[in-house]
Amino acid sequence: MVEENPELVQTISVRHLASYLGIESESLSRIRRKIGLLFPETQFWVAWGLILLLIAIFPANINVAINNLPPPGGLPTKPWYVWSRLFFHPLYILWRRGPEQCLHL
């Protein structure tokens, strides 16, 4: 029988709970953003939230490309794919602004 180390069990439990809560809150946030895009009253604010999110994750994508790391989610690890993600960020940001705002930069 293996002796239990209470400190180790507590550390693992806290890490697991924090990881689980982070995943759940991200999932709920995604659902809220998608629902928010359905209603004209909230589209403006949700679109700007998505723009800020794209700006926030851009440095992580630069890190993945420079260090040749595998992208998350089992996506292709070919260098052309990892680098191409960087070029699509500005397009996604312009797309979130909407066609009428993109024409009036």
N, CA, C and O atoms as a GROMACS GRO file, in nm:
protein
  420
    1MET      N    1   0.084  -0.118   0.000
    1MET     CA    2   0.000   0.000   0.000
    1MET      C    3   0.089   0.125   0.000
    1MET      O    4   0.187   0.133   0.074
    2VAL      N    5   0.052   0.221  -0.083
    2VAL     CA    6   0.130   0.344  -0.096
    2VAL      C    7   0.084   0.442   0.011
    2VAL      O    8  -0.036   0.462   0.034
    3GLU      N    9   0.183   0.504   0.077
    3GLU     CA   10   0.149   0.604   0.177
    3GLU      C   11   0.099   0.730   0.108
    3GLU      O   12   0.152   0.772   0.005
    4GLU      N   13  -0.004   0.789   0.165
    4GLU     CA   14  -0.060   0.911   0.109
    4GLU      C   15   0.010   1.032   0.169
    4GLU      O   16   0.028   1.040   0.291
    5ASN      N   17   0.048   1.124   0.084
    5ASN     CA   18   0.107   1.249   0.127
    5ASN      C   19  -0.003   1.355   0.119
    5ASN      O   20  -0.040   1.396   0.008
    6PRO      N   21  -0.056   1.402   0.234
    6PRO     CA   22  -0.168   1.497   0.231
    6PRO      C   23  -0.137   1.626   0.157
    6PRO      O   24  -0.225   1.682   0.091
    7GLU      N   25  -0.013   1.675   0.166
    7GLU     CA   26   0.023   1.799   0.096
    7GLU      C   27   0.017   1.780  -0.055
    7GLU      O   28  -0.030   1.868  -0.127
    8LEU      N   29   0.066   1.665  -0.102
    8LEU     CA   30   0.063   1.637  -0.245
    8LEU      C   31  -0.080   1.623  -0.294
    8LEU      O   32  -0.114   1.675  -0.401
    9VAL      N   33  -0.164   1.554  -0.220
    9VAL     CA   34  -0.304   1.536  -0.259
    9VAL      C   35  -0.373   1.672  -0.265
    9VAL      O   36  -0.450   1.698  -0.358
   10GLN      N   37  -0.347   1.757  -0.167
   10GLN     CA   38  -0.410   1.890  -0.166
   10GLN      C   39  -0.361   1.973  -0.284
   10GLN      O   40  -0.442   2.042  -0.346
   11THR      N   41  -0.233   1.968  -0.316
   11THR     CA   42  -0.179   2.045  -0.429
   11THR      C   43  -0.241   1.998  -0.560
   11THR      O   44  -0.281   2.081  -0.642
   12ILE      N   45  -0.250   1.868  -0.580
   12ILE     CA   46  -0.307   1.816  -0.702
   12ILE      C   47  -0.455   1.853  -0.711
   12ILE      O   48  -0.503   1.889  -0.819
   13SER      N   49  -0.527   1.845  -0.601
   13SER     CA   50  -0.669   1.877  -0.602
   13SER      C   51  -0.693   2.024  -0.636
   13SER      O   52  -0.783   2.056  -0.713
   14VAL      N   53  -0.612   2.112  -0.580
   14VAL     CA   54  -0.627   2.255  -0.606
   14VAL      C   55  -0.594   2.285  -0.753
   14VAL      O   56  -0.664   2.363  -0.817
   15ARG      N   57  -0.487   2.224  -0.805
   15ARG     CA   58  -0.451   2.246  -0.946
   15ARG      C   59  -0.562   2.195  -1.038
   15ARG      O   60  -0.597   2.261  -1.136
   16HIS      N   61  -0.614   2.078  -1.006
   16HIS     CA   62  -0.719   2.020  -1.089
   16HIS      C   63  -0.844   2.108  -1.087
   16HIS      O   64  -0.905   2.131  -1.191
   17LEU      N   65  -0.882   2.155  -0.970
   17LEU     CA   66  -1.000   2.240  -0.958
   17LEU      C   67  -0.979   2.371  -1.033
   17LEU      O   68  -1.070   2.417  -1.103
   18ALA      N   69  -0.861   2.432  -1.019
   18ALA     CA   70  -0.834   2.558  -1.088
   18ALA      C   71  -0.838   2.537  -1.239
   18ALA      O   72  -0.892   2.620  -1.312
   19SER      N   73  -0.782   2.427  -1.287
   19SER     CA   74  -0.783   2.397  -1.430
   19SER      C   75  -0.926   2.375  -1.477
   19SER      O   76  -0.965   2.427  -1.582
   20TYR      N   77  -1.003   2.301  -1.402
   20TYR     CA   78  -1.142   2.273  -1.438
   20TYR      C   79  -1.224   2.401  -1.443
   20TYR      O   80  -1.301   2.422  -1.536
   21LEU      N   81  -1.208   2.487  -1.342
   21LEU     CA   82  -1.283   2.613  -1.339
   21LEU      C   83  -1.243   2.704  -1.454
   21LEU      O   84  -1.327   2.775  -1.510
   22GLY      N   85  -1.115   2.702  -1.490
   22GLY     CA   86  -1.069   2.782  -1.604
   22GLY      C   87  -1.132   2.736  -1.734
   22GLY      O   88  -1.173   2.818  -1.816
   23ILE      N   89  -1.138   2.605  -1.752
   23ILE     CA   90  -1.198   2.550  -1.874
   23ILE      C   91  -1.347   2.582  -1.878
   23ILE      O   92  -1.399   2.621  -1.982
   24GLU      N   93  -1.415   2.564  -1.766
   24GLU     CA   94  -1.559   2.591  -1.762
   24GLU      C   95  -1.589   2.738  -1.786
   24GLU      O   96  -1.684   2.771  -1.858
   25SER      N   97  -1.510   2.828  -1.727
   25SER     CA   98  -1.537   2.970  -1.747
   25SER      C   99  -1.510   3.011  -1.891
   25SER      O  100  -1.582   3.096  -1.945
   26GLU      N  101  -1.409   2.953  -1.955
   26GLU     CA  102  -1.382   2.982  -2.096
   26GLU      C  103  -1.497   2.932  -2.183
   26GLU      O  104  -1.537   3.000  -2.278
   27SER      N  105  -1.549   2.814  -2.152
   27SER     CA  106  -1.661   2.760  -2.229
   27SER      C  107  -1.784   2.848  -2.215
   27SER      O  108  -1.852   2.876  -2.314
   28LEU      N  109  -1.813   2.892  -2.094
   28LEU     CA  110  -1.928   2.980  -2.073
   28LEU      C  111  -1.908   3.114  -2.143
   28LEU      O  112  -2.003   3.172  -2.196
   29SER      N  113  -1.786   3.163  -2.142
   29SER     CA  114  -1.756   3.289  -2.209
   29SER      C  115  -1.778   3.277  -2.359
   29SER      O  116  -1.831   3.369  -2.421
   30ARG      N  117  -1.738   3.165  -2.418
   30ARG     CA  118  -1.761   3.144  -2.561
   30ARG      C  119  -1.910   3.141  -2.593
   30ARG      O  120  -1.954   3.200  -2.692
   31ILE      N  121  -1.986   3.073  -2.511
   31ILE     CA  122  -2.131   3.066  -2.533
   31ILE      C  123  -2.193   3.205  -2.524
   31ILE      O  124  -2.276   3.240  -2.607
   32ARG      N  125  -2.153   3.284  -2.423
   32ARG     CA  126  -2.207   3.419  -2.408
   32ARG      C  127  -2.173   3.506  -2.529
   32ARG      O  128  -2.257   3.584  -2.575
   33ARG      N  129  -2.049   3.494  -2.581
   33ARG     CA  130  -2.011   3.575  -2.697
   33ARG      C  131  -2.096   3.537  -2.818
   33ARG      O  132  -2.140   3.625  -2.893
   34LYS      N  133  -2.117   3.409  -2.838
   34LYS     CA  134  -2.196   3.367  -2.953
   34LYS      C  135  -2.340   3.413  -2.942
   34LYS      O  136  -2.400   3.457  -3.040
   35ILE      N  137  -2.396   3.404  -2.824
   35ILE     CA  138  -2.534   3.452  -2.804
   35ILE      C  139  -2.538   3.603  -2.821
   35ILE      O  140  -2.633   3.656  -2.879
   36GLY      N  141  -2.437   3.673  -2.772
   36GLY     CA  142  -2.433   3.818  -2.784
   36GLY      C  143  -2.428   3.867  -2.927
   36GLY      O  144  -2.479   3.975  -2.957
   37LEU      N  145  -2.367   3.788  -3.016
   37LEU     CA  146  -2.362   3.830  -3.156
   37LEU      C  147  -2.497   3.818  -3.226
   37LEU      O  148  -2.516   3.873  -3.334
   38LEU      N  149  -2.591   3.747  -3.166
   38LEU     CA  150  -2.722   3.730  -3.227
   38LEU      C  151  -2.810   3.853  -3.214
   38LEU      O  152  -2.901   3.873  -3.295
   39PHE      N  153  -2.786   3.934  -3.113
   39PHE     CA  154  -2.875   4.047  -3.084
   39PHE      C  155  -2.809   4.180  -3.122
   39PHE      O  156  -2.695   4.206  -3.084
   40PRO      N  157  -2.880   4.263  -3.198
   40PRO     CA  158  -2.822   4.391  -3.241
   40PRO      C  159  -2.780   4.481  -3.125
   40PRO      O  160  -2.686   4.560  -3.139
   41GLU      N  161  -2.848   4.470  -3.011
   41GLU     CA  162  -2.815   4.557  -2.897
   41GLU      C  163  -2.676   4.526  -2.840
   41GLU      O  164  -2.611   4.614  -2.784
   42THR      N  165  -2.631   4.402  -2.853
   42THR     CA  166  -2.504   4.362  -2.792
   42THR      C  167  -2.394   4.335  -2.893
   42THR      O  168  -2.280   4.310  -2.854
   43GLN      N  169  -2.425   4.338  -3.022
   43GLN     CA  170  -2.326   4.304  -3.124
   43GLN      C  171  -2.203   4.395  -3.119
   43GLN      O  172  -2.090   4.348  -3.135
   44PHE      N  173  -2.225   4.523  -3.097
   44PHE     CA  174  -2.113   4.618  -3.094
   44PHE      C  175  -2.014   4.581  -2.984
   44PHE      O  176  -1.894   4.575  -3.008
   45TRP      N  177  -2.064   4.558  -2.863
   45TRP     CA  178  -1.977   4.530  -2.749
   45TRP      C  179  -1.912   4.392  -2.760
   45TRP      O  180  -1.795   4.375  -2.724
   46VAL      N  181  -1.986   4.295  -2.808
   46VAL     CA  182  -1.928   4.161  -2.825
   46VAL      C  183  -1.820   4.164  -2.933
   46VAL      O  184  -1.716   4.101  -2.918
   47ALA      N  185  -1.845   4.237  -3.041
   47ALA     CA  186  -1.745   4.247  -3.148
   47ALA      C  187  -1.616   4.308  -3.095
   47ALA      O  188  -1.507   4.261  -3.127
   48TRP      N  189  -1.628   4.414  -3.015
   48TRP     CA  190  -1.507   4.475  -2.959
   48TRP      C  191  -1.439   4.382  -2.858
   48TRP      O  192  -1.317   4.382  -2.847
   49GLY      N  193  -1.517   4.304  -2.785
   49GLY     CA  194  -1.457   4.204  -2.696
   49GLY      C  195  -1.379   4.100  -2.773
   49GLY      O  196  -1.271   4.059  -2.730
   50LEU      N  197  -1.432   4.057  -2.887
   50LEU     CA  198  -1.361   3.961  -2.971
   50LEU      C  199  -1.234   4.022  -3.031
   50LEU      O  200  -1.132   3.955  -3.043
   51ILE      N  201  -1.242   4.149  -3.069
   51ILE     CA  202  -1.123   4.217  -3.121
   51ILE      C  203  -1.014   4.221  -3.014
   51ILE      O  204  -0.898   4.193  -3.042
   52LEU      N  205  -1.052   4.255  -2.891
   52LEU     CA  206  -0.954   4.258  -2.782
   52LEU      C  207  -0.897   4.118  -2.754
   52LEU      O  208  -0.778   4.104  -2.725
   53LEU      N  209  -0.981   4.017  -2.764
   53LEU     CA  210  -0.934   3.880  -2.745
   53LEU      C  211  -0.834   3.842  -2.854
   53LEU      O  212  -0.731   3.781  -2.824
   54LEU      N  213  -0.863   3.877  -2.979
   54LEU     CA  214  -0.769   3.848  -3.087
   54LEU      C  215  -0.636   3.919  -3.068
   54LEU      O  216  -0.530   3.863  -3.095
   55ILE      N  217  -0.642   4.042  -3.020
   55ILE     CA  218  -0.518   4.117  -2.993
   55ILE      C  219  -0.442   4.051  -2.878
   55ILE      O  220  -0.319   4.045  -2.881
   56ALA      N  221  -0.514   4.002  -2.777
   56ALA     CA  222  -0.449   3.941  -2.660
   56ALA      C  223  -0.381   3.809  -2.694
   56ALA      O  224  -0.276   3.777  -2.637
   57ILE      N  225  -0.438   3.731  -2.786
   57ILE     CA  226  -0.377   3.601  -2.817
   57ILE      C  227  -0.275   3.609  -2.929
   57ILE      O  228  -0.207   3.510  -2.958
   58PHE      N  229  -0.262   3.723  -2.992
   58PHE     CA  230  -0.165   3.738  -3.101
   58PHE      C  231  -0.022   3.709  -3.056
   58PHE      O  232   0.049   3.638  -3.128
   59PRO      N  233   0.026   3.759  -2.941
   59PRO     CA  234   0.162   3.726  -2.897
   59PRO      C  235   0.184   3.576  -2.877
   59PRO      O  236   0.294   3.526  -2.901
   60ALA      N  237   0.081   3.504  -2.833
   60ALA     CA  238   0.096   3.359  -2.816
   60ALA      C  239   0.114   3.292  -2.952
   60ALA      O  240   0.192   3.198  -2.964
   61ASN      N  241   0.043   3.339  -3.054
   61ASN     CA  242   0.061   3.282  -3.187
   61ASN      C  243   0.198   3.315  -3.245
   61ASN      O  244   0.256   3.234  -3.317
   62ILE      N  245   0.250   3.433  -3.213
   62ILE     CA  246   0.386   3.467  -3.255
   62ILE      C  247   0.485   3.372  -3.189
   62ILE      O  248   0.578   3.323  -3.254
   63ASN      N  249   0.466   3.345  -3.060
   63ASN     CA  250   0.554   3.253  -2.988
   63ASN      C  251   0.550   3.113  -3.050
   63ASN      O  252   0.654   3.049  -3.066
   64VAL      N  253   0.431   3.065  -3.085
   64VAL     CA  254   0.417   2.933  -3.148
   64VAL      C  255   0.492   2.930  -3.280
   64VAL      O  256   0.561   2.832  -3.310
   65ALA      N  257   0.480   3.036  -3.360
   65ALA     CA  258   0.545   3.040  -3.491
   65ALA      C  259   0.697   3.048  -3.479
   65ALA      O  260   0.768   2.975  -3.548
   66ILE      N  261   0.746   3.135  -3.393
   66ILE     CA  262   0.890   3.154  -3.379
   66ILE      C  263   0.959   3.030  -3.324
   66ILE      O  264   1.064   2.990  -3.372
   67ASN      N  265   0.900   2.969  -3.223
   67ASN     CA  266   0.961   2.853  -3.157
   67ASN      C  267   0.920   2.720  -3.219
   67ASN      O  268   0.956   2.614  -3.167
   68ASN      N  269   0.846   2.725  -3.330
   68ASN     CA  270   0.804   2.606  -3.401
   68ASN      C  271   0.734   2.506  -3.309
   68ASN      O  272   0.763   2.386  -3.311
   69LEU      N  273   0.642   2.556  -3.228
   69LEU     CA  274   0.566   2.473  -3.136
   69LEU      C  275   0.442   2.420  -3.206
   69LEU      O  276   0.394   2.480  -3.302
   70PRO      N  277   0.388   2.308  -3.160
   70PRO     CA  278   0.264   2.260  -3.220
   70PRO      C  279   0.147   2.348  -3.178
   70PRO      O  280   0.135   2.381  -3.060
   71PRO      N  281   0.061   2.385  -3.271
   71PRO     CA  282  -0.055   2.466  -3.233
   71PRO      C  283  -0.152   2.383  -3.149
   71PRO      O  284  -0.150   2.260  -3.156
   72PRO      N  285  -0.235   2.449  -3.069
   72PRO     CA  286  -0.327   2.375  -2.982
   72PRO      C  287  -0.436   2.304  -3.060
   72PRO      O  288  -0.468   2.341  -3.173
   73GLY      N  289  -0.491   2.203  -2.999
   73GLY     CA  290  -0.606   2.136  -3.057
   73GLY      C  291  -0.576   2.036  -3.166
   73GLY      O  292  -0.666   1.996  -3.239
   74GLY      N  293  -0.450   1.993  -3.179
   74GLY     CA  294  -0.416   1.894  -3.280
   74GLY      C  295  -0.418   1.948  -3.422
   74GLY      O  296  -0.435   1.871  -3.517
   75LEU      N  297  -0.402   2.078  -3.438
   75LEU     CA  298  -0.398   2.137  -3.571
   75LEU      C  299  -0.267   2.101  -3.640
   75LEU      O  300  -0.174   2.056  -3.574
   76PRO      N  301  -0.258   2.120  -3.772
   76PRO     CA  302  -0.134   2.083  -3.842
   76PRO      C  303  -0.014   2.158  -3.787
   76PRO      O  304  -0.024   2.274  -3.748
   77THR      N  305   0.099   2.090  -3.784
   77THR     CA  306   0.221   2.151  -3.728
   77THR      C  307   0.318   2.195  -3.837
   77THR      O  308   0.434   2.223  -3.809
   78LYS      N  309   0.272   2.200  -3.959
   78LYS     CA  310   0.357   2.246  -4.069
   78LYS      C  311   0.389   2.393  -4.050
   78LYS      O  312   0.301   2.470  -4.010
   79PRO      N  313   0.514   2.435  -4.078
   79PRO     CA  314   0.550   2.577  -4.060
   79PRO      C  315   0.462   2.673  -4.140
   79PRO      O  316   0.431   2.782  -4.091
   80TRP      N  317   0.421   2.636  -4.261
   80TRP     CA  318   0.338   2.726  -4.341
   80TRP      C  319   0.206   2.754  -4.271
   80TRP      O  320   0.153   2.864  -4.278
   81TYR      N  321   0.152   2.651  -4.202
   81TYR     CA  322   0.023   2.670  -4.135
   81TYR      C  323   0.038   2.758  -4.013
   81TYR      O  324  -0.043   2.848  -3.990
   82VAL      N  325   0.142   2.732  -3.934
   82VAL     CA  326   0.163   2.810  -3.811
   82VAL      C  327   0.187   2.957  -3.844
   82VAL      O  328   0.134   3.045  -3.777
   83TRP      N  329   0.266   2.984  -3.948
   83TRP     CA  330   0.293   3.123  -3.984
   83TRP      C  331   0.172   3.189  -4.050
   83TRP      O  332   0.151   3.309  -4.035
   84SER      N  333   0.092   3.110  -4.123
   84SER     CA  334  -0.025   3.170  -4.189
   84SER      C  335  -0.129   3.220  -4.088
   84SER      O  336  -0.205   3.312  -4.118
   85ARG      N  337  -0.131   3.160  -3.970
   85ARG     CA  338  -0.224   3.206  -3.866
   85ARG      C  339  -0.200   3.352  -3.830
   85ARG      O  340  -0.293   3.425  -3.797
   86LEU      N  341  -0.073   3.394  -3.834
   86LEU     CA  342  -0.040   3.533  -3.801
   86LEU      C  343  -0.100   3.630  -3.901
   86LEU      O  344  -0.143   3.740  -3.864
   87PHE      N  345  -0.102   3.591  -4.027
   87PHE     CA  346  -0.152   3.683  -4.130
   87PHE      C  347  -0.304   3.694  -4.130
   87PHE      O  348  -0.359   3.790  -4.184
   88PHE      N  349  -0.373   3.598  -4.071
   88PHE     CA  350  -0.518   3.604  -4.068
   88PHE      C  351  -0.572   3.688  -3.952
   88PHE      O  352  -0.689   3.726  -3.954
   89HIS      N  353  -0.491   3.717  -3.852
   89HIS     CA  354  -0.539   3.795  -3.738
   89HIS      C  355  -0.595   3.932  -3.779
   89HIS      O  356  -0.705   3.967  -3.737
   90PRO      N  357  -0.523   4.010  -3.861
   90PRO     CA  358  -0.582   4.139  -3.902
   90PRO      C  359  -0.712   4.123  -3.979
   90PRO      O  360  -0.803   4.205  -3.966
   91LEU      N  361  -0.722   4.018  -4.060
   91LEU     CA  362  -0.846   3.995  -4.134
   91LEU      C  363  -0.961   3.963  -4.039
   91LEU      O  364  -1.073   4.010  -4.059
   92TYR      N  365  -0.935   3.883  -3.937
   92TYR     CA  366  -1.039   3.851  -3.839
   92TYR      C  367  -1.084   3.977  -3.765
   92TYR      O  368  -1.203   3.996  -3.738
   93ILE      N  369  -0.988   4.063  -3.733
   93ILE     CA  370  -1.022   4.187  -3.662
   93ILE      C  371  -1.108   4.276  -3.750
   93ILE      O  372  -1.208   4.333  -3.705
   94LEU      N  373  -1.070   4.289  -3.877
   94LEU     CA  374  -1.152   4.370  -3.968
   94LEU      C  375  -1.289   4.308  -3.989
   94LEU      O  376  -1.389   4.380  -3.999
   95TRP      N  377  -1.295   4.177  -3.994
   95TRP     CA  378  -1.422   4.108  -4.012
   95TRP      C  379  -1.515   4.134  -3.893
   95TRP      O  380  -1.635   4.153  -3.911
   96ARG      N  381  -1.461   4.135  -3.771
   96ARG     CA  382  -1.542   4.159  -3.652
   96ARG      C  383  -1.593   4.301  -3.649
   96ARG      O  384  -1.698   4.328  -3.590
   97ARG      N  385  -1.521   4.393  -3.711
   97ARG     CA  386  -1.569   4.531  -3.713
   97ARG      C  387  -1.692   4.545  -3.799
   97ARG      O  388  -1.770   4.638  -3.780
   98GLY      N  389  -1.711   4.457  -3.893
   98GLY     CA  390  -1.828   4.462  -3.981
   98GLY      C  391  -1.793   4.526  -4.113
   98GLY      O  392  -1.702   4.607  -4.121
   99PRO      N  393  -1.866   4.490  -4.218
   99PRO     CA  394  -1.833   4.542  -4.351
   99PRO      C  395  -1.846   4.692  -4.363
   99PRO      O  396  -1.765   4.756  -4.432
  100GLU      N  397  -1.945   4.750  -4.298
  100GLU     CA  398  -1.963   4.894  -4.313
  100GLU      C  399  -1.852   4.973  -4.243
  100GLU      O  400  -1.811   5.078  -4.293
  101GLN      N  401  -1.802   4.925  -4.129
  101GLN     CA  402  -1.693   4.994  -4.062
  101GLN      C  403  -1.560   4.972  -4.134
  101GLN      O  404  -1.474   5.059  -4.131
  102CYS      N  405  -1.543   4.856  -4.197
  102CYS     CA  406  -1.418   4.827  -4.269
  102CYS      C  407  -1.398   4.920  -4.387
  102CYS      O  408  -1.285   4.955  -4.421
  103LEU      N  409  -1.507   4.962  -4.448
  103LEU     CA  410  -1.496   5.052  -4.562
  103LEU      C  411  -1.459   5.192  -4.521
  103LEU      O  412  -1.410   5.270  -4.604
  104HIS      N  413  -1.482   5.227  -4.394
  104HIS     CA  414  -1.453   5.362  -4.344
  104HIS      C  415  -1.340   5.360  -4.243
  104HIS      O  416  -1.354   5.413  -4.132
  105LEU      N  417  -1.228   5.300  -4.279
  105LEU     CA  418  -1.113   5.297  -4.188
  105LEU      C  419  -1.063   5.437  -4.171
  105LEU      O  420  -0.966   5.459  -4.098
   0.00000   0.00000   0.00000
